[in-house]
Amino acid sequence: MPSSERRKEIRRRRHRRQKKLHFARKLPNATVSETATIAEKLRSLTPGAQEIIQRWELEKR
């Protein structure tokens, strides 16, 4: 039986949240190139990525 659209969206949100937490944990020890990679992955992960990048100050690094 196919799952409802709401269930799919909840699953996508939870996955995005887990990925953001994963990137946030890696960020303090990240080099400049790793920071750029994290920013690029965030852009492909979520539509609100630019706000997250500004909040985490990834462009300044």
C-alpha positions in Angstrom: 0.0 0.0 0.0 1.5 3.4 -1.0 2.2 5.8 1.8 0.5 9.2 1.9 2.3 12.3 0.7 2.3 13.7 4.2 4.2 10.6 5.4 6.8 11.0 2.6 7.3 14.7 3.4 7.8 13.9 7.1 10.4 11.3 6.1 12.2 13.8 3.9 12.2 16.4 6.6 13.7 14.0 9.1 16.4 12.9 6.7 17.3 16.6 6.0 17.5 17.3 9.7 19.8 14.3 10.2 22.1 15.4 7.4 22.2 19.0 8.7 23.2 17.7 12.1 25.9 15.5 10.5 27.3 18.5 8.7 27.1 20.7 11.8 29.2 18.1 13.7 31.9 18.0 11.0 32.1 21.7 10.6 34.3 22.8 13.6 37.2 20.6 12.4 36.7 21.2 8.6 39.3 22.6 6.3 38.5 25.3 3.8 37.9 22.8 1.0 35.7 20.6 3.3 33.7 23.7 4.2 33.1 24.5 0.6 32.0 20.9 0.0 29.6 21.0 3.0 28.1 24.3 1.6 27.6 22.7 -1.8 25.9 19.6 -0.3 23.6 21.8 1.7 22.6 23.7 -1.4 21.6 20.4 -3.1 19.9 19.1 0.1 17.4 21.8 0.9 15.7 24.9 -0.7 16.5 27.0 2.5 20.2 26.3 2.2 21.3 29.9 1.7 19.8 30.9 5.1 21.6 28.0 6.8 24.9 28.9 5.0 24.6 32.5 6.3 23.7 31.3 9.8 26.6 28.9 10.0 28.9 31.6 8.3 30.2 29.1 5.7 30.9 31.8 3.1 33.3 33.7 5.4 35.6 30.7 5.9 
